[in-house]
Structure formats: C-alpha cells, structure tokens
C-alpha cells in the first residue's frame, strides 16, 4: 500500500486540502466521494484515473458514476471508445432515475426515430 504522499507524487496534480479529503474518503469506499474524485481527475485531464474512481462508485450502484462512465466510453476518454458500453452505462443510470441519463436515452431514441 502506498502512502498518501507517494500517491500525490504519482498523480502530479495540485490538490487543495478539501480535494485531499475527498481522495481519502473515496479510498475508504465512499461512493459519492469516488464520483467526486473521478470528476476532479476528469477536469484535470487525467481520464484513466477518473474512470478508475467512476468504476468503483458504479460497482456500488451510483447512478452518477454510471452516467460518467457512459460518457467516457462514448468519447473514448480514459477507456477505448465503445458505443455498446456507453449505452449500457447510460441505460443503467437512466434505470436508476438519473435525469441526464434519461435525457440521453431519449435523445438516442429520437435519433433512431423511436421517440
């Protein structure tokens, strides 16, 4: 196991005290913190790290993480571009009532003429 200082050296981005707190909570298994950590890394352009945290949160049933993963797979950010996985993750998020994912599914259906 790596110490926090070693991890910070590996990620090579400056984090505030609040962001460090999020990382510690995420590492302890908090799904909401994992989504927040993923979003922080995504914004910083560290897409692989973002996907890592989104995967952990999605495995716990977090709809926000599922929607993020869908977008990552759709765009090929942090993972190979894969339309099937993108649709799967967005559909899972939508099935949990995620508003943005529901709108994305409606948009996909409208694009196919199913709306």
Number of C-alpha atoms within 10 A of each C-alpha: 5 7 7 12 8 10 11 14 10 9 12 9 12 11 13 9 9 9 15 15 14 20 22 16 17 21 15 11 15 17 24 18 22 28 28 23 27 29 21 19 20 19 11 13 14 18 19 16 19 27 25 18 25 30 21 20 25 22 12 14 15 21 26 24 30 28 28 25 30 25 21 25 24 20 15 15 18 18 15 12 15 14 15 12 17 21 21 16 25 30 21 20 27 22 13 16 12 19 15 14 26 19 13 18 18 15 14 14 12 11 10 9 8 9 10
